[in-house]
Structure formats: C-alpha cells, structure tokens
C-alpha cells in the first residue's frame, strides 16, 4: 500500500505582501513601511537587476548602469544622503579602426573616422532619421503632432532607420548601439523606444537630466532600503501562486522550512512580466496579453578593476565607448563620475557589455571563455592596460530592459490598473523603462494600495 506524505503548510496573515525585492518592490515596501508589510524575494539577495561590486575607491555596476531622471529614486538618494557623481560634461565615444572619436557631434564623427563615403552617407541617413523624431518624443503628451509621431513609431520596427542603407559598417554600428542600450536587435523592437535610446546616445549627455552614478554604485540605495526593511524581506522565498478574491489575496511560497501561505488584504506584484504570468494563473485575458507583449533585453557583463598610474587616460572623459566589431559592444567607465579635475587617482573601473544577439551567442560559452574574449578585446582597444587589469567579474543577464515589438505597447495601459486587491509594479508600466521608472512605479503602486485601505 503506497505511503502518503503530508506536508504542513504554515499560514500567516498580513496586511500587505510585496512580491519581488527589486527596485520597484523595495520602493513599494519602503512607502508602506508603517503598515504590516512583508516582501518575498525568490533569490538570495535584494536589489534585482541592481548589482554592484566595490573595491577600494571604485565600484562597478555589473547590473543596471545609470541612475537618471527625477522622482522617488532621486529623492530617496538625497534623503539617505548618498553622494551623487555627476556625468555632466562626460561624453560617449566610438572606437573604430584603431581610433577613438567623440560622438557628441555625430556628423563631425563621420569626417574624423576612417570611413568610406558610403559609410558616411549611411551613418548620416541613420542619424538624421533618429534625430528628426527625438524632439517629438520629448514633447508633452497633450501635443497632437507629437502623439501622431509616437503612434507611428510604435507601429514600425526599429530597423526602419537602416532602410536603403548599403553600408555594412552602418548596419554593424546600429546593431551595436541597439545591443548596448537596449539589449536587443533592431528587428525585435518597435521604433519608439529605440529612437529615444539612440537619441540619448547621439546627443550631448548634458542634455540628459540627472544622468548620474551614486557614490558606491547603484546598489548603495538598494542596500540602504533593504537594511531599513530588515526582516520584513524574506529572501530565497519563491512564490508559486497568487490568487485573489474581492476580499483579499492568498500567496503561496516556499522557504527553507517548507511551504507557506500568506493571507493578506492587498498585494503588489513587482516581478518581471513572464514571472507575473506564471504565478498568477487567474489573470484575465487582457492582462495576460499585455504582459506577454513585454520582451526583455539580454546582456553579458564583465567588469574590470584596473590599476594604471594616476596620469590622464584616453577613456577618462567618456562615460561610455562604443566598440562595434568586438566581443562586447560597449565599455562603461564607472570612474568617470569621480573624475572632476585636479589630481587623477590611480586605477579605475570599466564594465564591458554585450547585448541582444551577441549576448545570446555568448550564453552558449563557459564563463572562462567569455572572460578571456572580453579581456583580449579590452587590451586590444586599450593596449596600455596590459598587465594592469584584474580578473574579470562576469554576470549573465537573460532579462533586463523591457521592450515591445511593433504594436505591443498598445496594451500597456491595461497594466496600470489593479486586479481587485492585486496591484502591479515595474518599469514596464511607464513609457521609457529605467531604474528611475521602476522606483516610481513601486511608489505609485504603494500609494494606490494605501488609498484603497482608507476607510470610506
């Protein structure tokens, strides 16, 4: 006769449960800190895609790179007195054919680099198509013409910028930029997000408001928020099911001691779209369609701490260097935020990024093979670093920046509405996904929860 095994389920009751301890979840829980709130996180650390490695005077963001925009993220950094290293005056460069050229003026770039006239024409055509649309994306949503341009860009693929371009170099550069800034290929994404991201790349970084690097890296803030929340955060606690009625929520998860069931009045689900679909089997069709329309950029990151002498280096004045044709598509210079003139400190911190299709191919390699390729290419770009580079620090990110295919953004509005007692949060809810948007989304979801709990 078969033996049955009974597994006891521990039951708890709380006012609010937050699922996911990334930036959106942490900000939501912080906003709700005066209430009875618990946070469930599947991994063994809080912070989600925010991940920083520190060494001495320097740090490397091996997850999300920059802090930008305004709103609750910046407010929280100021409130916790986290020093901010500005990137004002720092530019983006292009390393091509052994030369490094500043790209603040993309048209001057064409005549400073070793390009054929076909390459120059192709780059000029791509640049003009991008820059012609950027002003409309920056206009108010009340502007009729701007909304028409946004709608048109939402319906077409990003590779429209390459239409009629025969230059192989231009195609390679556009793919490199798309992988670098969005983690996807131009054919995968609708044009709107691509044009906005490339517009940042092709304009002076001084025009980008509050583009900064917090002292100690992006993880400085998530560490503070997690410490403040203390044992309200439950790590290594993957959620298997979120069910709801008009009266409340039932969340099932598992920790080291076995299965747990939480009954709560409200829940905030702040996890990636595909995980949300998996843990909420009762999703209405329109919500499932909206979440399934969200795709994610992929990245492979290798960070390198360097120990060159304290003399000016070629990369000091650049926040990023694009490197088409390499195993990585860009080098981010985290030390740029602390180089403000005066005596240059020795050493530095560089992060090499590969995104999109290039990341997909790298995922097939071992860690050792990836680090070896990135190290060799970094030394080929900057041979003066020979013997001055520490071992690479590797991260594989199969899911980072959310994006949409043509027409996919049309369903986004659905996700801004709660499912009874369940509220959604994540940077996919806002127009141009970013770390700042994730924080804003979490705070907004928490405010809606608080409003719903107020007595009539």
WONOR-V144352 format. One line per field, one symbol per residue. ss: DSSP state (H for helix, E for strand, L for the rest). phi: phi as a letter, one per 40 degrees, with the letter a starting at -180 (. if undefined). burial: I if it has 16 or more other ideal C-beta (glycine too) atoms within 10 Angstrom, else O. Layout:
# WONOR-V144352
ss: ???
phi: ???
burial: ???
This chain:
# WONOR-V144352
ss: LLLLLLLLLEEEEEEEEEELLLHHHHHHHHHLLLLLEEEELLLLLLLLLLLEEEELLEEEELLLLLELLLLHHHHHHHHLLLLEEELLLLEEEEEELLEEEELLLHHHHHHHLLLLHHHHHHHHHHHHHHHHHHHHHHLLLLLHHHHHHHHHHHHLEHHHHHLLLLLHHHHHHHHHHHHHHHLLLLLLLEHHHHHHHHHHHHLLHHHLLLLEEELLLLHHHHHHHHHHHHHHEELLLLEEEEEELLLLEEEEEEELLEEEEEEEEEEEELLLHHHHHHHLLLLLHHHHHHHHLEEELLEEEEEEEELLLLLLLLLLLEEEEELLLLLLLEEEEHHHHHLLLLLLLLLEEEEEEEELHHHHHHLLLLHHHHHHHHHHHHHHHLHHHLLLELLLEEEEELLLLEEELLLHHHHHHHHHLLELLEEELLHHHLLLLLHHHHHHHHHHHHHHHHHHHLLL
phi: .cccbcbcbcbbbbcbbbbhbcccccccccccccbcbbbbbcccachgccabbbagcbabccbccbbagbhcccdcccccfccbccbdgcbbbbbafgbbbcbdbcccdcccccbccccccccccccccccccddccccccccccccccdcccccbcccccccgccccccdccccccccccbgacdccbccdccccccccccbcdccccfcbbcdggccdcccccccccfcccbcfbccbabbabccibbbbabbcchcbbbbacabbcbbddccdcccbccccdcccccccccbbcbabbbcbcbbcccbdbccdcbcabcbdgbcbbabcbccdcbcbggccccgiabbbbbbgcccdccdcccdccccccccccccccbcccdgbbcccbcbbbcabccabcdgccdccddccbcbgcbbbaicccbcbdacccccccccccccccdcccccc
burial: OOOOOOOOOOOOOIOIIIIIIIIIIIIIIIIIOOIOIIIIIIOOIIIIIIIIIOOOOIIIIIIIIIIIIOIIIIOIIOOOOOOOIIIOOIIIIIIIOOOIIOIOOIOOIIOOIOIOOOIIIIIOIIIOIIIOIIOIIOOOOOOOOIOOIIOOIIOOIIIOIIOOIOIOIIIOIIIIIIIIIIIIIIOIIIIIIIIIIIIIIIIOIOOIOIIIIIOIIIIIIIIIIIOOIOOIIIIOIOIOOIOIOOOIIIIOIIOOOOOIOIOIIIIIIIIIIOIIIOIIOOIOOOIIOIIOIIIIIIIIIIIIIIOIOOOOIOIOOIIIIIIIOIIIIIIIIIIIIIIOOOOIOOIIIIIIIIIIIIIIOIOOOOOOOIIOIIIOIIOOIIOOIOOIIOOIIIIOIOIIIIIIIIOIIOIIOIIOOIIOIIIIIIIIIIOOIIIIIIIIIIIIIIOIIOOOOOOO
